[in-house]
Amino acid sequence: MSARTFGILCLCAVVAACGSKSADEAAPTEASTVAAAPAPTMGSPVAMEPAPEGLPSRIAREVITASGQTCGQVANAERASDGTINATCSGGESYQVYTSPGQGPVAVKR
């Protein structure tokens, strides 16, 4: 194999890898397929169902981002006994993530 052929093969491999998605992006969860919905305020009573299944930090990040709210990075996310997720962002913002019947996954700033 000539150096030119080897170089072309390497170039092809690099170009093919450019379009690769990370493991995080390659396997979207149910939360990432839901259209962004306006987040309800904590003052109004809402029916809360468990947040979508999956890694709490990943679900929180996807739902917070889909709802258009700010969160630089999810610093901590824990699933509560009722299935909701309490998340804290690196900037200090806190959210509760849950599923609202008829609306889908939502993130409410606390």
Secondary structure by P-SEA (a helix, b strand, c coil): ccaaaaaaaaaaaaaaaccccccccccccccccccccccccccbbbbbcccccccaaaaaaaaaaaaccccccccbbbbccccbbbbbcccbbbbbbbbcccccbbbbcc
